[in-house]
Amino acid sequence: MPRPIFPPVQTGLPPGSKLRRKRGPFGSCNHDEVSGLSSGLLRSATAEDGTQLLRLWGLLFDDGGTTAEEPWQGHAREWFTRYVGDNRNARFPAIEVDGELVATAIGTLEIGVPNPQCVRGRTVRLANVITLPGHRGRGHGTTLVLDIVAWARSIAADRVDLSATPAGQRIYEKLGFTVTSAPRMKLVL
């Protein structure tokens, strides 16, 4: 039996779109609800979506459409299988159109030392926001980001962090994200 749905909230979605919320342990979030969009369904990815998600994630890294499995894909498949059902530590919203996933994003909870900018030490990392080229410009990216933000609030995270491409930066800024003064750095091991 479906759980009760609470009234829609203001999301900034295009007119006619719906993003329904349900009450979670720390607030409203649509963890498992399927919500109708003007051009697709917002839903939580399931273990059965692994192959489609890997295809979408491959577009992020411009793998050139190679058919051979790259080492990262095997690790990503294992990681996804481990976390897909863990709503306290990961969120995998997806947009489905005619049975195909056309957009997705990932939110993962990172636990760190509490500090003035992160008082509980709970940061959600937003990553791998991707929409198939033929489905861009329909608000799917915005819908996915808002879903991750709602999930972050529901698990009592302090903030949501991300690394933006120049093309994606305007979407995030419209949703209230700000550029920080500290550059992001990495060391590949």
C-alpha positions in Angstrom: 0.0 0.0 0.0 1.5 3.4 -0.9 2.5 5.7 1.9 0.7 9.0 2.4 1.9 11.8 0.1 2.1 15.3 1.5 1.1 18.4 -0.5 3.5 19.6 -3.2 6.2 22.1 -2.1 7.6 25.0 -4.0 10.5 23.6 -5.9 11.2 26.0 -8.8 10.4 23.2 -11.3 8.9 24.2 -14.7 5.1 24.8 -14.7 3.1 21.6 -14.8 5.9 19.5 -13.1 5.3 17.8 -9.8 7.8 16.8 -7.2 5.9 15.1 -4.4 7.3 14.8 -0.9 6.7 12.3 1.9 7.7 12.6 5.5 11.1 11.0 6.3 12.8 10.6 9.7 14.2 14.2 9.6 11.7 15.9 7.3 10.1 15.7 3.9 11.7 13.7 1.1 10.5 11.5 -1.7 12.8 8.5 -1.1 10.9 5.9 -3.0 7.9 7.7 -4.6 7.4 7.9 -8.3 6.6 11.4 -9.3 5.2 12.6 -12.6 7.2 15.3 -14.5 5.9 17.0 -17.7 8.3 14.8 -19.7 9.2 11.8 -17.5 9.0 10.1 -14.1 11.3 10.9 -11.2 12.0 7.8 -9.2 14.6 6.1 -7.1 17.0 4.0 -9.1 16.9 0.3 -8.2 19.5 -2.5 -8.5 17.9 -3.4 -11.9 19.0 0.0 -13.2 22.7 -0.7 -12.9 23.4 -1.2 -16.6 21.5 1.9 -17.6 23.2 4.0 -14.9 26.7 2.8 -16.0 25.9 3.9 -19.5 24.9 7.3 -18.3 27.9 7.6 -16.0 30.1 6.7 -19.0 28.9 9.8 -20.8 30.3 11.9 -18.0 33.8 10.6 -18.7 33.5 10.6 -22.5 34.5 7.0 -22.8 33.9 7.2 -26.6 31.2 4.6 -26.5 33.7 1.7 -26.0 32.0 -1.7 -25.7 34.7 -3.3 -23.6 34.2 -2.8 -19.9 36.7 -0.4 -18.3 38.1 -1.2 -14.8 36.1 1.7 -13.3 32.8 0.2 -14.5 33.3 -3.0 -12.5 34.1 -1.0 -9.4 31.1 1.3 -10.0 28.8 -1.6 -10.5 29.9 -3.2 -7.2 29.6 0.2 -5.4 26.2 0.8 -6.7 25.0 -2.7 -5.8 26.2 -2.1 -2.2 24.6 1.3 -1.8 21.5 1.4 -3.9 19.2 0.3 -1.0 21.0 2.3 1.7 18.8 5.5 1.9 20.7 6.7 5.0 24.0 7.0 3.1 23.2 7.3 -0.6 20.5 8.6 -2.9 20.1 7.7 -6.6 17.3 9.7 -8.2 16.6 9.0 -11.9 14.3 10.3 -14.6 12.6 7.7 -16.7 11.0 8.3 -20.1 9.3 5.5 -22.0 11.1 2.8 -19.9 14.6 4.3 -20.3 16.6 6.3 -17.8 17.5 9.6 -19.4 18.9 11.5 -16.4 20.4 10.7 -13.0 22.4 12.1 -10.1 24.1 10.7 -7.0 24.1 12.0 -3.5 26.3 10.4 -0.9 26.7 11.2 2.8 30.2 12.1 4.0 30.9 12.2 7.7 33.6 14.5 8.8 34.8 16.5 11.8 32.1 19.0 12.9 33.2 22.6 12.3 31.7 26.1 12.0 30.6 25.5 8.4 29.4 21.9 9.0 28.2 21.8 12.6 27.2 18.1 12.7 30.0 17.0 10.3 27.4 15.7 7.8 28.0 16.7 4.2 26.1 15.3 1.1 28.3 15.1 -2.0 26.3 15.7 -5.1 27.9 14.0 -8.1 27.3 12.5 -11.6 24.4 14.8 -12.6 23.8 13.8 -16.2 21.0 14.0 -18.8 21.1 12.4 -22.2 21.6 15.1 -24.9 18.2 14.6 -26.4 16.4 15.2 -23.1 18.3 18.3 -22.0 16.5 21.6 -21.4 13.5 20.1 -19.8 14.4 20.7 -16.2 15.6 17.2 -15.4 18.9 18.4 -13.9 17.1 20.9 -11.7 14.6 18.2 -10.6 17.5 15.8 -9.7 19.4 18.4 -7.7 16.3 19.4 -5.8 15.7 15.7 -5.0 19.2 15.3 -3.6 18.8 18.5 -1.6 15.5 17.3 -0.1 17.1 14.0 0.7 20.1 15.8 2.4 17.7 17.7 4.6 15.8 14.5 5.5 19.0 12.9 6.8 20.0 16.0 8.8 23.0 16.9 6.6 24.6 20.3 7.1 25.3 21.1 3.5 25.5 19.8 -0.1 28.9 20.1 -1.9 29.6 19.6 -5.5 32.1 20.2 -8.3 30.4 22.0 -11.2 31.3 22.1 -14.9 31.0 25.6 -16.4 27.9 24.4 -18.2 26.3 23.2 -15.0 27.3 26.1 -12.8 24.4 28.3 -13.7 21.8 25.6 -12.7 23.4 25.2 -9.3 23.7 29.0 -8.8 20.0 29.4 -9.6 19.3 26.8 -6.8 21.3 28.7 -4.2 24.7 27.1 -4.5 27.7 29.5 -4.2 31.2 29.3 -5.4 33.7 28.8 -2.5 37.0 30.5 -2.2 38.9 27.2 -1.5 39.8 25.4 -4.7 39.1 21.7 -4.9 42.3 19.6 -5.2 43.0 15.9 -5.6 45.9 13.4 -5.6 45.3 10.4 -7.8 46.7 7.2 -6.1 
